[in-house]
Amino acid sequence: MTSVLDRLAAFPRIKLAHLPTPLERLDRLSAHIAAAGGPVIWVKRDDCTGLGLGGNKVRKLEYRPRPRRRSSVLPAISRS
């Protein structure tokens, strides 16, 4: 049985982002919330992908199907 990662590896990919992005613990916010019995808070730093866009838009564009080239410009239209 093949895994999802194995199936994804079969698709052509254009590396656009610096991945994986780090997880960062928010100590001061966690301490403030923990005083009321709350959880420890972590944030995924998608602002560290290296592009002005963040997160899922960049990841989606990495697996974008490659069109046949007729010129040196490739259009890229993406919806969330």
Secondary structure, DSSP 8 states (H G I E B T S, - for coil): ---HHHHHHTS-----S--S--EEE-HHHHHHHHTTT----EEE-GGGSSSSS-THHHHHHHT------SSS--------
